Amino acid sequence: MTDSGTRAEIKRLLIETLDLRGRSEADIDDDEPLFGGRLGLDSLDALELAVALESRYGVAVPDGDEGRGIFASVASIARYVAAGAKLPE
């Protein structure tokens, strides 16, 4: 999967997992902050997203500062997934 394909898939995962009604992939910029920004995500959303990423890609998101860095944006999640994920077949 290409980097842009991974980013698009992560955006769809965000929308579906976090029930971001009324949002589309085009509404989420690749480098937009996911937390503390206009999406309004919180710590419960982070937990739900971590579970979804582990289920979908086989990657575990660490706690603490490292996990916060991974969840900085769609682009940072895509880099993390590309570095260690088992992509779906």
Secondary structure, DSSP 8 states (H G I E B T S, - for coil): --HHHHHHHHHHHHHHHTT-TT--GGGS-TTS-SBSSTT-B-HHHHHHHHHHHHHHH-----SHHHHHHHTT-HHHHHHHHHHH-----
